Amino acid sequence: MASKVFLGLSLPTISAAPQEGDAIIDYWEGGSLLYGSDLMGSCVDYLPMLSIPNERGCLEKLCDDVVDVDLDEEVIGEVNDINSKLSIELSTLQMNWLLAGPRKGFLPRGGWCRCYRRHLKGVNGRKLVGLGIASINLEERMVVTYLRRDIIKAGEIVSTMPLPYVLRKAGYKVGEADFPHEALHISFFLIKGIVSREPKKYILAKLRYGGVAAYVIPGMPFDGFTSVYHISSVRRLKYSGLQERALSDIKRLGLASTLSDIVAERYVMVRYGLLGRMSREGADAVRDAGRKGLRLLGRLGRWREMSVCESYLDGLGYGVRTN
């Protein structure tokens, strides 16, 4: 028996401050997008998620070293051609952060991953990672895990996991059309030297580019190196040759002339990269689950586009109300 069961070891779960009598379930400890990837004795972000100017106070609570960023933006090709590179209509998105995100804001100098991992160390509660969820019974406040088949009863179930996944585990008949989204493939390249004086964002609208956007971040998180993030649609390219296309694009952009310029590469598939608006049937399922006691937090838990700080504050507000 647990006081609360948190589904997902995410930033809003951490900021909700689970207590020793609570349980936290996730597939793995590094399941959050903020966890990043290990590199050179430290970590690198999967994506440079910019905080907008009015979030500086929040960001300083999360991270100890904040850097002002002003992205120089360049559009290559016709913006209307972007629609043909995605499997979801841009007009159906909640927020098009990929193409219309902020150009001015803040980043943690060492990356979000260092901030997240530091806060992760202070998490209380019993962590059940590497198990996954077999089923959820909302009426009886019960979660059954895979593998060990643990049966965990709790006073409250709080989820930050992807909303359609959790609803299906709770027995709701919801499909992909009820929660439309765009899966993204993100390639990270660490390039020796400083290939651009200022941070830059490319909108890759021209059809000869396989990607949709690319970010160039000089000197972060490692001095003397440039971080390049290449983003493409998984579904549109049908999982075929994604890394090769990313490498081809950064060569076309002049960011790496030879393979020897690239010190390290990392890749990640982000299933819920862009969120569409849920259907009426999906919204009905959410309301019914809420009436049965399911509490939702964070971007994927609420199925609502949020910045990192908004997600952090969402969990913090819940923790203040209940602890």
C-alpha positions in Angstrom: 0.0 0.0 0.0 1.3 3.5 -0.9 -0.1 6.9 -0.1 0.3 8.0 -3.7 1.5 6.2 -6.9 3.3 8.4 -9.4 3.4 7.1 -12.9 6.5 8.5 -14.6 9.8 9.7 -13.1 9.5 13.1 -14.7 10.3 16.6 -13.7 6.8 17.4 -12.5 6.9 14.1 -10.5 10.1 15.3 -8.9 8.8 18.8 -8.1 5.6 17.3 -6.6 8.0 16.0 -3.9 7.0 12.3 -3.4 7.3 11.2 0.2 8.7 8.0 1.6 5.3 6.4 1.7 4.8 7.0 -2.0 5.7 4.8 -5.0 7.1 5.9 -8.4 6.8 3.6 -11.4 8.6 4.0 -14.8 10.2 1.9 -17.5 13.6 3.2 -16.6 15.2 5.9 -14.5 16.3 7.8 -17.6 12.9 7.7 -19.3 12.4 11.5 -19.1 13.5 13.5 -22.2 15.3 15.8 -19.8 17.6 13.0 -18.6 19.8 13.4 -21.7 22.6 11.2 -22.9 26.0 10.4 -21.2 29.0 12.0 -22.9 32.5 12.9 -21.9 32.0 12.3 -18.2 28.9 14.4 -18.2 25.7 14.6 -20.2 24.2 16.3 -23.2 20.6 17.3 -23.8 18.4 15.5 -26.3 17.0 18.9 -27.3 17.9 22.6 -26.5 14.6 23.7 -24.9 14.6 27.4 -24.6 13.0 29.1 -21.6 11.3 32.4 -22.4 12.4 35.6 -20.7 9.7 35.7 -17.9 10.8 32.2 -16.8 14.2 33.2 -15.7 13.3 33.1 -12.0 11.9 29.6 -12.4 15.0 28.5 -14.3 17.3 29.8 -11.6 15.5 27.6 -9.1 16.1 24.6 -11.3 19.7 25.3 -12.5 22.6 27.2 -11.0 24.1 28.7 -14.2 21.8 30.4 -16.7 22.8 31.7 -20.1 21.0 34.3 -22.2 20.4 33.0 -25.7 19.4 34.9 -28.8 18.8 32.6 -31.7 19.6 33.9 -35.2 17.0 32.3 -37.4 17.4 31.4 -41.1 14.6 29.9 -43.3 15.9 27.7 -46.2 13.2 27.3 -48.8 9.5 28.0 -48.7 7.9 27.7 -45.2 4.7 26.2 -46.8 6.8 23.1 -47.8 7.2 22.2 -44.2 3.7 20.6 -44.3 4.9 18.0 -46.7 7.7 17.0 -44.2 5.3 16.2 -41.3 2.5 13.6 -41.0 0.3 16.0 -38.9 -1.2 19.2 -40.2 0.4 22.2 -38.7 -3.1 23.8 -38.2 -4.0 20.9 -35.8 -1.1 21.4 -33.4 -1.6 22.9 -30.0 1.6 24.8 -30.4 4.2 24.8 -33.1 7.2 25.1 -30.9 9.4 23.5 -33.5 9.0 26.2 -36.1 7.5 29.1 -34.1 9.2 28.7 -30.8 10.9 31.5 -28.9 14.1 33.0 -30.3 15.2 34.8 -27.1 15.4 33.2 -23.7 17.6 31.2 -21.4 19.4 27.8 -21.3 21.2 26.1 -18.5 24.9 26.3 -19.3 25.5 22.7 -18.5 22.2 21.6 -20.1 18.8 20.5 -18.7 20.2 17.0 -18.1 22.5 18.2 -15.3 19.7 20.1 -13.6 17.3 17.2 -13.9 19.8 14.6 -12.7 20.7 16.7 -9.7 17.1 17.0 -8.6 16.6 13.3 -9.4 19.0 12.4 -6.6 16.9 14.0 -4.0 13.7 12.1 -4.9 12.1 10.3 -2.0 9.6 7.5 -2.4 10.0 3.9 -3.5 11.2 3.8 -7.1 10.0 0.9 -9.2 11.9 1.3 -12.4 12.3 -1.1 -15.3 8.9 -2.6 -14.8 6.3 -0.8 -16.8 2.5 -0.9 -16.3 0.3 -3.9 -17.1 -3.0 -2.4 -16.0 -4.6 0.4 -13.9 -7.8 0.0 -11.9 -9.0 3.5 -11.0 -12.0 2.4 -9.0 -9.8 0.4 -6.6 -6.8 2.8 -6.9 -4.6 -0.1 -8.0 -1.7 -0.4 -10.4 -0.3 -3.7 -11.7 3.3 -3.7 -13.1 4.8 -5.9 -15.7 7.6 -8.5 -15.0 7.3 -8.9 -11.2 3.6 -8.3 -11.4 3.6 -6.1 -8.4 0.1 -5.0 -7.3 0.3 -1.6 -5.8 -2.7 0.0 -4.0 -2.7 3.7 -3.3 -4.8 6.5 -1.9 -4.2 8.5 -5.2 -2.8 7.8 -8.6 -0.9 10.7 -10.2 0.3 10.4 -13.8 2.9 12.3 -15.8 3.2 9.5 -18.4 1.7 10.0 -21.9 -2.0 10.4 -21.5 -3.3 8.0 -24.2 -1.0 5.3 -22.9 -2.3 5.6 -19.3 -5.9 5.8 -20.4 -5.6 2.6 -22.4 -4.0 0.9 -19.4 -7.0 2.0 -17.4 -9.3 0.3 -19.9 -10.4 3.3 -22.1 -10.8 2.6 -25.8 -8.8 5.6 -27.2 -6.7 5.5 -30.4 -4.1 7.5 -32.2 -6.8 9.7 -33.8 -8.0 10.8 -30.3 -4.5 12.1 -29.4 -2.8 13.1 -32.6 0.9 13.7 -32.4 4.1 13.9 -34.4 7.0 11.6 -33.7 10.4 13.2 -34.1 13.9 11.9 -34.6 16.6 14.1 -33.0 20.2 13.7 -34.0 22.9 15.3 -31.8 26.4 16.0 -33.2 29.2 17.4 -31.1 31.6 19.2 -33.5 35.1 20.3 -32.6 35.7 24.0 -32.8 33.2 26.8 -32.9 31.4 26.7 -36.3 29.1 29.6 -35.5 29.7 32.7 -33.3 26.1 32.9 -32.2 23.4 30.3 -31.5 21.4 29.7 -34.7 18.2 28.0 -35.8 17.7 26.7 -39.3 14.2 26.1 -40.6 14.8 23.4 -43.3 11.9 24.0 -45.5 13.6 23.2 -48.8 12.6 19.7 -49.9 16.2 18.5 -50.5 16.7 18.6 -46.8 15.5 15.5 -44.9 15.0 17.4 -41.6 12.6 20.1 -40.5 14.9 22.2 -38.2 18.4 22.3 -36.9 19.8 24.2 -33.9 23.5 25.2 -33.6 24.7 26.0 -30.0 28.3 27.1 -29.8 30.3 26.5 -26.6 27.6 24.6 -24.8 27.7 22.4 -22.9 31.4 21.9 -23.6 33.8 24.8 -24.2 35.5 24.7 -27.6 32.8 22.6 -29.2 29.6 23.2 -31.1 26.4 21.3 -30.4 24.2 20.7 -33.4 20.7 19.3 -33.1 18.9 18.0 -36.2 15.2 17.3 -36.1 13.1 15.3 -38.6 9.8 13.6 -38.7 9.9 9.8 -38.0 6.7 8.9 -39.7 7.3 10.9 -42.8 10.7 9.3 -43.4 9.3 5.9 -42.2 12.3 5.2 -39.9 14.5 4.7 -42.9 18.0 6.2 -43.0 17.3 8.9 -40.4 20.9 9.2 -39.1 22.3 9.3 -42.7 19.8 12.0 -43.7 20.7 14.1 -40.6 24.4 13.8 -41.4 23.8 14.8 -45.0 21.9 17.9 -43.9 24.5 19.2 -41.5 27.1 18.8 -44.3 24.9 20.8 -46.6 24.6 23.5 -44.0 28.4 23.7 -43.8 28.5 22.6 -40.1 30.8 19.7 -40.7 33.0 19.3 -43.7 34.3 15.9 -42.9 33.4 13.1 -40.5 36.6 13.8 -38.5 35.0 17.1 -37.4 32.3 15.2 -35.5 33.5 14.1 -32.1 30.3 12.4 -30.9 26.8 11.5 -32.1 23.7 10.7 -30.2 20.2 9.8 -31.4 16.8 9.6 -29.8 13.2 9.0 -31.0 10.7 11.2 -29.3 7.3 9.7 -29.9 5.3 12.6 -28.6 7.4 15.4 -30.2 4.5 17.7 -31.2 1.1 17.4 -29.7 -2.2 17.9 -31.5 -5.6 18.6 -30.0 -7.4 15.7 -28.4 -10.7 14.6 -29.9 -14.0 14.9 -28.1 -13.9 11.2 -27.3 -10.5 11.6 -25.9 -11.6 14.6 -23.7 -14.6 12.6 -22.5 -12.2 9.7 -21.4 -10.0 12.2 -19.6 -13.0 13.7 -17.7 -14.3 10.3 -16.7 -10.8 9.2 -15.5 -10.6 12.4 -13.5 -14.0 11.7 -11.8 -12.6 8.3 -10.9 -9.6 10.0 -9.2 -6.8 10.0 -11.8 -4.6 13.1 -11.3 -2.7 14.4 -14.2 0.5 16.5 -14.3 3.0 17.8 -16.8 3.1 18.1 -20.6 2.4 14.5 -21.5 0.2 13.8 -18.5 -2.2 16.6 -19.2 -1.6 16.4 -23.0 -0.9 20.1 -23.1 2.2 21.8 -24.6 4.3 23.2 -21.7 7.8 24.6 -21.3 10.1 23.0 -18.9 9.4 25.6 -16.3 5.7 25.3 -16.7 5.9 21.6 -16.3 8.1 22.0 -13.2 5.7 24.5 -11.6 2.7 22.2 -12.4 4.2 19.5 -10.2 5.3 22.0 -7.6 1.8 23.4 -7.2 0.4 19.9 -6.8 3.0 19.1 -4.1 2.2 22.3 -2.2 -1.5 21.4 -2.2 -1.2 17.8 -1.1 2.0 17.5 1.1 
